[in-house]
Amino acid sequence: LSQVRDETTGRNIAEEYAYFVAKNAVPNAMTFKMIKDSAHLDKDIKQILNGKISKSNNLFRFREELSVIDGVLLKGSRIVIPDKLRKQTLQLAHEGHQGIVKTKLRLREKVWWPGIDQDAENLVKSCRACQVVGPVPKQEPIKRTQLPDGPWQDLCADLMGPFPTGEYVFVVLDYYSRWQEVAILKSVTTDKIIRSLDMMFSHHGIPISLKTDNGPQFTSKEFYNYLSENGVKHNRSTPYWPQANGEVERQNRTLLKAFRTANAENRDWRKEIPKFLLAYRSTPHSTTGKSPAELLFNRKIRTKLPEINAENEKDDADTRRKDFEMKEKGKIYADQKKKNARIRH
């Protein structure tokens, strides 16, 4: 098979098959049913679920930290993944092609098994796309921006491109949460930038300040008027030191790696951006210790990785109670209106 070639493309048939498998091997989200079904095929987990644990069990030394909720084994608040599902779990955690540290952080948030850190390290080191692209280059440290008082108050923005498709990527970063917003643009006129910002502001609100470089899109009268109308202070990096907008440029290097890994895997980079953003936004940041989503929304966002959601039970109960009360009031009001209408007729 390895010697057979496709006459139409000139490529090796085995290579074509490997490319097809790599391109289509997108791991599915992991459900609790999958975990429960696979748990009974894992001898260590099965033994614990049956109410026994021997000293030969690989989980024995962790026994004081283990508990069972609804047929799922936990270590603390992290789900113990059965052996059969560990490869898939690693693939899910590495979706978006973040590095070793970030992949480990994603796993530590939700799942566990003995040797999980080493398994994560081995996976990232053996990832072909990551090997082709290489790690995100480290830059000399620069003066850090003081952390704002809250999320989505002080933002920075930058443009990347043009890419081989002729398109550009407009990136906006929240200094507080490190949340990224991304827009793909066919042109980088001030009007296009403003339209993108309008959409972002409609989602998260209008910030206090926005920092940019001195590109013509950001120095135009139109852009000045737009920010003034919205009460946004415009901070610009010095023309002699464009690296002063360093926070967003550091994030751009991470984003650029995602584009390169997509190309290495022959995937459409436009379709890979949402996967990268989901991974990035749900991963604890090394500086803050929390994910961008937690800091921006005060909640964790759901990903393909399984999780036990017990943090916001009180808030959820309050929300449901208030929702029920308002609906009851609405029902009483509607019933009264109908009754009055019948009386009048």
Summary of the structure (lengths in Angstrom):
residues: 345
radius of gyration: 25.4
end to end distance: 84.7
largest distance: 88.7
contacts: 952
relative contact order: 0.11
helix: 51%
strand: 12%
